[in-house]
Amino acid sequence: MLVRDLIAARLRDAVDEAQRTGSLPPFDLPQSGLVERPQRADHGDFASGLPLRVARTAKRPPLEIAQLLADALARGTDDGPIGEVSAAPPGFVNFRLSDDWLRSQVEAIRTAGEAFGDVDVGAGRRVQIEFVSVNPTGPVHVGHARGAVLGSGLARALSAAGFDVTREYYVNDAGNQMELFYRSVFARYAEALGRTDVPLPEDGYQGAYLVELGEELAGRHGPRYLEMDEAEAIAELGEEALNRMLDVIRVDLDRIGVEFDVWFRERDLYAHGQYEDTMALLRERGYTAVRDGAEWFTSSALGDEKDNVIVRSTGAPTYFASDIAYHRDKFGRRGFDRVIDIWGADHQGHVPRMKAVMQALDLDPDRLTILIGQLVTLKSGGDIVRASKRTGQIVTLGDLVDEVGADACRYFFLARAAESQMEFDLELAKRESSENPVYYVQYAHARIAGILRQAAERGVTWEDGDTTLLTDPAELALVRRMLQLPEVVDSIAVTLAPHSLPHYAVDLATAFHWFYDHCRVLSSDPADAPLMKARLKLTEASHVALARTLALMGMSAPETM
C-alpha cells in the first residue's frame, strides 16, 4: 500500500473513533483525496484538508476539527510511517514521516529491486494502447515520434501499475492513400529502369525515400513488373513496398525502444467480416442515413456537432467507417476493459465522433480515452530546424536519433504533457553538462554505480550495514524522494500523464547529488566503517530507485560516463 494510503487509512480510523465517541457528528467521508503532498515541504510530508471540507456538515470550526484529529492521531502513532501530526490554519492536518520508519525503507527498496515502484491499482485489467499508427507510406517523422514515446512510456507505467497492457499499431493498409502509394512506388520503380512513360499519380508521394525504394525494387526484380498487366504489377509490387515500409518503421521505432505486441491490419476488418457486421449493427440500430448517395453516421443524434460520412457515394468506405469497426473489434471480439488511443494534433476534431460511436455500439464512452499529442518544433542554437540536412525534407525519427541519441529522444518527448506544444532543443539534448537533464540524471546513476564498484573493489561489504545510523537530513531527504516513485506510478495510472516521470527523475538525481555532496560515503578510516556501510546501503537503494525510474522511461542506465 502507498504511504499516502496508509496515512489516509489512519485518518479514517481517527474520524470513525471521533464519531463513535461523539466528538464529531456523523458524516460521510470523501471517497478520494483525503491526503496529499503539500506544496511546501515545511508543512510536512503529507497533509489533509478534510476539516475544511466537512466543517459545515460537522458544524465545527475547521481548525478545531483539525486539532481534534491531530491529537487523536498523535496518541495512536506507533512504528508505522507517521512520525509527527499537527494542526495548521485554516484547517489542515499535517503529517511528517517517522525518521525510524524512513530508515527501515532502505532495506525495503533494496529487497524490492526491479519491482520497486510497482503498484496494483490496475488489478490485472486489460488495457490496449494504440499509438503511432502512421500510414505505411513513408518513414516515421519527428511528429509521430512524440506519440511513439508517449505511448511506450504510458504502457510501461501502466504495466508497473498492475494493468495487463497490449501495445498496438494500427496499420492503415486499405483505402485511397494506399492506392496512391502503390502507384507512386510503381512509377519510381519504372523510372529506375529508365521508363519515362509512367508518371507519378496526381497527389502521389514525392519523397526521396520513394526514389530509393524504387531503385531497390528495380535492382531486385529487374523489368519483371513492367512486363505484366499493370494493375496486377501495381498490386504485387505495392504489397512488397508496403511490407518494406513496415520494416523501416519497425527498425526506426526499435531504435528508441518502442515495440508493439500487435500490428493490426485494417484490411483484416474487411477480410474477416468485422466491417460488414458493424455496418449492419449501426443500420439495425438506426444510426445511419443515406443522403446524396452517401451513407452517414448520424452522430449528431449522440452529441456530436455534425453527422459524418461512413460510405462515400462511390461505395467506398471512409477511414471513419474502418475506425468504427476497429473499435468494436477492440471492445467486442478482443474484450479490452479499456482502450487508449494516442493521436496527432490534426485528429482533435475526431474525438467527439468517436465518443458518439461508443454510445452507438452500446459501450461506456469512459472506457475509451483519446490523447492528442501536440506539435513538435525542433530548434538548434535558437533557430528552428525545418528540414533534414540529408534529404532537405521533413526530419525523420531516424534523423533525430542520429543527431541526439535514443535516450534524449525518449526523455524530452516524455517531459512535456501531451496536450502542450513543445520545442525540442537539439543543442541542449547533446550537451554533456548538468544543463541537460538527460546527462544530469544518467550521470547520477553512473556516479552511484561507481561508488558501489569502488567499494566492491576495496573488498567492502555492506550487507550488515545498520541503517539506524542514517540521521543526516540529506540521507533522510534521499529516502523520502525514493519513496515517491510508487506514488508517481499510481498517479500516471489515473492521469495517463507520464511526463511526471522525467521530472521525478531529475528530483531523485538532485537528492542523490545533494546527499553525496554532504555525506562522505567511502572512507579508509576503520572508525568510519559502520556509517560507511549504512551509507552504502542507502547508495544501493538509490541505484535501485534510479535504475527503475530510467527503465520506466525506456532509457539506459549507464554504469560509467
WOTA-V834178 format. One record per backbone hydrogen bond with DSSP energy under -0.5 kcal/mol. NH is the residue of the N-H (numbers start at 0). CO is the residue of the C=O. Records with the same first field share a line. If there is no record, write none. Layout:
# WOTA-V834178
NH = CO  CO
This chain:
# WOTA-V834178
5 = 1
6 = 2
7 = 3
8 = 4
9 = 5
10 = 6
11 = 7
12 = 8
13 = 9
14 = 10
15 = 11
16 = 12
17 = 13
18 = 14
19 = 15
20 = 16
21 = 17
22 = 17
23 = 17
35 = 46
40 = 38
42 = 39
43 = 40
44 = 94
45 = 94
46 = 35
47 = 92
51 = 48  90
52 = 48  49
53 = 49
54 = 50
57 = 53
58 = 54
59 = 54
64 = 60
65 = 61
66 = 62
67 = 63
68 = 64
69 = 65
70 = 66
71 = 67
72 = 68
73 = 69
74 = 70
75 = 71
76 = 73
82 = 95
83 = 95
85 = 93
87 = 91
90 = 87
91 = 87
92 = 47
93 = 85  91
94 = 45
95 = 83
97 = 80
101 = 97
102 = 98
103 = 99
104 = 100  101
105 = 102
106 = 102
107 = 103
108 = 104
109 = 105
110 = 106
111 = 107
112 = 108
114 = 111
115 = 112
117 = 114
118 = 159
121 = 160
123 = 161
124 = 121
126 = 124  163
127 = 337
128 = 165
129 = 127  339
130 = 128  167
132 = 130
136 = 134
137 = 134
141 = 394
144 = 140
145 = 141
146 = 142
147 = 143
148 = 144
149 = 145
150 = 146
151 = 147
152 = 148
153 = 149
154 = 150
155 = 151
156 = 152
157 = 153
158 = 154
159 = 155
160 = 156
161 = 158
162 = 157
163 = 124
164 = 162
165 = 126
167 = 128  165
168 = 261
169 = 167
170 = 168  263
171 = 169
172 = 170
178 = 174
179 = 175
180 = 176
181 = 177
182 = 178
183 = 179
184 = 180
185 = 181
186 = 182
187 = 183
188 = 184
189 = 185
190 = 186
191 = 187
192 = 188  189
193 = 190
194 = 189
198 = 196
203 = 200
209 = 206
210 = 206
211 = 207
212 = 208
213 = 209
214 = 210
215 = 211
216 = 212
217 = 213
218 = 214
219 = 215
220 = 216
221 = 217
223 = 220
224 = 221
225 = 222
226 = 222  223
227 = 224
232 = 228
233 = 229
234 = 230
235 = 231
236 = 232
237 = 233
238 = 234
239 = 235
240 = 236
241 = 237
242 = 238
243 = 239
244 = 240
245 = 241
246 = 242
247 = 243
248 = 244
249 = 245
250 = 246
251 = 247
252 = 248
253 = 249
254 = 250
255 = 251  252
256 = 253
257 = 252
258 = 256
260 = 166
261 = 166
263 = 168  261
265 = 170
267 = 264
268 = 264  265
269 = 265  266
270 = 266
271 = 267
272 = 269
274 = 268
276 = 272
277 = 273
278 = 274
279 = 275
280 = 276
281 = 277
282 = 278
283 = 279
284 = 280
285 = 282
286 = 281
288 = 295
290 = 288  293
293 = 290
294 = 310
295 = 288
296 = 307
297 = 286  295
298 = 296
300 = 297
301 = 298
302 = 299
303 = 298
307 = 296
309 = 294
310 = 294
311 = 315
314 = 311
317 = 309
321 = 317
322 = 318
323 = 319
324 = 320
325 = 321
326 = 322
327 = 323
328 = 324
329 = 325
330 = 326
331 = 327
333 = 328
335 = 329
336 = 125
337 = 125
338 = 366
339 = 127
340 = 368
341 = 129
342 = 340  370
344 = 372
346 = 343
347 = 344
349 = 346
350 = 346  347
353 = 349
354 = 350
355 = 351
356 = 352
357 = 353
358 = 354
359 = 355
360 = 356
361 = 358
362 = 357
366 = 363
367 = 364
368 = 338  366
370 = 340  368
372 = 342  370
373 = 371  417
376 = 421
377 = 375  384
378 = 423
379 = 382
382 = 379
384 = 377
385 = 383
387 = 392
391 = 387
396 = 139
399 = 395
400 = 396
401 = 397
402 = 398
403 = 399
404 = 399  400
408 = 404
409 = 405
410 = 406
411 = 407
412 = 408
413 = 409
414 = 410
419 = 416
421 = 374
423 = 376
424 = 422
425 = 378  423
428 = 424
429 = 425  426
430 = 426  427
432 = 430
435 = 432
436 = 434
439 = 435
440 = 436
441 = 437
442 = 438
443 = 439
444 = 440
445 = 441
446 = 442
447 = 443
448 = 444
449 = 445
450 = 446
451 = 447
452 = 448
453 = 449
454 = 450
455 = 451
456 = 452
457 = 453
458 = 455
459 = 454
464 = 461
466 = 464
468 = 465
469 = 466
470 = 468
474 = 471
475 = 471
476 = 472
477 = 473
478 = 474
479 = 475
480 = 476
481 = 477
482 = 478
483 = 480
484 = 481
487 = 483
488 = 484
489 = 485
490 = 486
491 = 487
492 = 488
493 = 489  490
494 = 490
495 = 491
499 = 496
500 = 497
501 = 497
502 = 498
503 = 499
504 = 500
505 = 501
506 = 502
507 = 503
508 = 504
509 = 505
510 = 506
511 = 507
512 = 508
513 = 509
514 = 510
515 = 511
516 = 512
517 = 513
518 = 514
525 = 523
527 = 524
528 = 525
531 = 527
532 = 528
533 = 529
534 = 530
535 = 531
536 = 532
537 = 533
538 = 534
539 = 535
540 = 536
541 = 537
542 = 538
543 = 539
544 = 540
545 = 541
546 = 542
547 = 543
548 = 544
549 = 545
550 = 546
551 = 547
552 = 548
553 = 550
554 = 549
557 = 555
